Amino acid sequence: MKDFVHYFLHLGFPLIVAFSFFRKDWKKVYVILLLTMLVDLDHLLASPIFDPNRCSINFHPLHTYWAIGIYFLMLFFPKTRIMAIGLLMHMMTDQIDCWWNFGLN
């Protein structure tokens, strides 16, 4: 169930957001939201690269609280707003995984 929720939040929920709030350009917005998953490239810096029990938040460089603060500030600029929405949705999904992994749900 955890994997289903994780991938729904990474792939399905952005589609719902794009279609619901950006109906005119929903396809373009959905692609941008999907491209924000490239933030996970910072996982390549970790050893091991994938650890199902590791909390990404504040572990990987692009998942730190500082980075999340920058993503939040990006919401205030029209040119970066959609990217910020995607990055923040990604961080929320990863935070939910942390809660799930450590029984804080």
Secondary structure, DSSP 4 states (H G I P E B T S, - for coil): -HHHHHHIIIIIHHHHHHHHH-GGGHHHHHHHHHHGGGGGGGGGGSSSS--TT---TTTSGGGSHHHHHHHHHHTTSTTTHHHHHHHHHHHHHHHHHHHHHTT--
